[in-house]
């Protein structure tokens, strides 16, 4: 999801507005630094929330069909407005670790570089989960993550009103600002719970609740003005059910709140099965999603056995639309599941040579 961002990013201004990833105006940064304006920091978030399980909830650790699981995500946004914002994340987890049925262990890291100031956020999480199976269909998972973050900024990339000489911008002039630090590190804790109902292979319902930033760490780069990172609450739900022999429908939603900000994603995809036999699965997906008061986005996916690939593009509809001209950002995801497969049935058997 797009994201532990600091007060130096402006992402929406009124209560109830979405956690827009990087709503950015250079003049807003100018006002921010010259007046020491305090804004609530917000976490990372992604459009393909359904393909970013480690960022969505600690309860997703080990909650998959297989033995090991790895995923990567890349996002670029606001190229049409300013210096593009780039986010890359990668993670992996194991189910039934060391032969203990229900025990999951996973790790997740991401790096986010934002705009002209090159505001850089590096984050690493390690977590564990426990899944209790009440039957073959019902399972409940609880998970915890402990995280480390480092945030840094390059002030040399910014311009200030004190560098205006009366006619134009003069980089040789001092900015009249006193910055006490250009980086800060923090530790944090997250928790989540998830429920999964799988009555048969192509029928699934899941839902979960996650709490992030339980320790509300200070993320301010101004020592005299602490800025605690608000607790973030996230609810998600999704389903899969067949509508024909080869076609599935996959509705999904996610709602989250952090401080005075809200975000609601809803939409769905259709899945067309090309091959599903002998333990092999080939399918394509296409879908439409909406992030309320912010953007709509299109999604295309490809399943090839143990690989899943996703590509999405945001169509911006927020107050930044006049500058963005509806262009938002794209995301690419790649997921790989490792599992022990049953042997492929032998269709033909060679007879021994007869003497």
C-alpha positions, 0 to 999 in steps of 0.5 A: 500500500503505498507507505511509512511516509514522513511529514514532508509528503503531502497526500490529501488534506481533509478528513475522510480523504484517501491516503493518496500515495504521493499527492505532491506540489513543490510549493507545498514543500516550500510552505512545509519547511518555512513554517515547520507545518506538521502533517500526519505521517502515513504508511505505504500502500499498493493498488494490487493489495491482493498481490502484496500479502506481506504489506497487507497483514501479518496474518498472511504469513504462511497462509497459502497453498504450498510450502514456500512462497516469494513475492516482489512488487514494483511501483512508479507514480507521478511521472507526469507531475514531478520527479517520479516516485519509485517503490520496490518490495520483496518478501518470502515466507514458509508454511508449516515451518520445520514440519510444525503444522500451522507455523509460518515464518516470513520476512518483507523489505521495501524501499521507497524513493519520493520526489525532488527531495529523494525522500527515501524510506527503507523498511524491513519486517520479520514475522511469524504466524500460527494457523489453526485448522478447525476442519478441512474448510475452516482456518484462523490465522494470527500473526505478528511482525517486528519492523525496522525503518530508516528514513532519509532526505536530501535537502539540496534538492529543494528550493526555498523562498529565501533563495529568491533574489527578487527576480529569479531563483538563486541557488547560491543564496542560503535557504535560511533554514536550520535542519537538525537531522536528515535521517531517522530510524525506528522500530515498530510492531504490527499484528493481524488476524485472518479467517479463511473458508475453502469448501472446494478447490475453486471456492474461497472466502477470506477476511482479516483485520490488521493493526500497524504501528502499535508503538506509534514511533516518532518519525519527525525530522525536526527534533523539537517537533515530534510527529508520532506515526499514527496507528493504522487499522486495515480490514480486507475481504475477498472471495472466489467462486466459479460461474462456469466450467472455466470462468471464476469471479474474484471480488475484493475489497480493502478499507483502512484508516490512519489518523484522519485519513481513510482509504477504500479499495473495491473491485474484482477480476474474472479468471479464465482457466486455460489448463487445470490438470495433472497439477498444472494451472494456466489462467488469465485474469482481468479486472477493474478496481476503484480507490474512493475519491482518488483513482480507478485502476485496471488489472491484468494477471497471468497464472502459469503453474506456480507463477502469478504475474500482475500488472495494473495502472492507476487512472488518477481522479483526485484533486491532482487531476489538472496536473496529472491529466488522469495519469497516475502510476503502474504496478508490477507484481510477481509471485512464486509458490514452491510446493511438493507435487504428486507425480504426473500420471504415466499414460504409457508404459514401456514393455521390457524387451523379449529375448 
